[in-house]
Amino acid sequence: MAWTKTYLGGEPIRVNKWLAQEGVCSRREAEAAIAARHVAIDGARVDDPGRKIEPGQTLVLERDGAPAPMSFVLNKPVGYVSAQPEGAQVPAARLLTRANLVGACGRMPNARTSLAPLGRLDQDSRGLLILSEDGVLAKAVIGADSSIDKEYLVRVEGAVNAEKLARLRQGLMLDGKALKPAKIARLAAQVLRFVLNEGRKRQIRRMCELVGLKVIDLQRVRIGPLALGELPEGKWRVLTADERTLLLQRA
């Protein structure tokens, strides 16, 4: 199977950079494909790793027959772990059954499918979870240079006041390191919206503890441009190609 697309940008761009922006592969993978003579522009083979594609030109990337990596969107309930389970813990990937599927899925995951959580969600939390075997997407969503934010709805116990909100937004430290500024809004008496650009272990729960609040419910509702939407709890669906592209563009 080949990937084909006409470049419609305003200025010439390096082939490897454009393929990475399109979410087709990483820059290094694109360079390897060029070296293997698997890339053509307007019918001519490309052998220069620094080659640029001009506006209006059409690129064809020949694939080696390997299936595209799988990525899924899950509304994780409380009680499941997103990362590697320990002891009696149940992994969230166990929910990826045909009975829980919303919509169509060309290839079903199985016991041999290696799916990583792109942004962990602890056992006591629920909501949007991406499970994927796509390394390019993983780097975009949770890589060190990623700028993708995550949004959470958090119900707390304890007195919420302006001073505590100010401390949560900026000024806290975890594990001896300052946290990045957070966007936090009060939606109701005991409900807060957190928008974070980082993901330390149990970060929101620990932030709340530092200001005398206890989290009693935590739901992730958005990862960058991808929203949880109306997906029922415990159900899952396939991440679409357009959603993948949007996530890569936002990174």
PyMOL commands that set and color helices and strands:
alter all, ss='L'
color gray80, all
select helices_A, chain A and resi 15-21+27-35+92-95+98-100+135-142+162-169+203-210+241-250
alter helices_A, ss='H'
color red, helices_A
select strands_A, chain A and resi 2-6+13-14+39-41+44-45+52-53+58-62+71-76+80-81+90-91+116-117+126-132+150-157+173-174+177-178+183-188+191-196+214-223+226-227+236-238
alter strands_A, ss='S'
color yellow, strands_A
deselect
rebuild
show_as cartoon
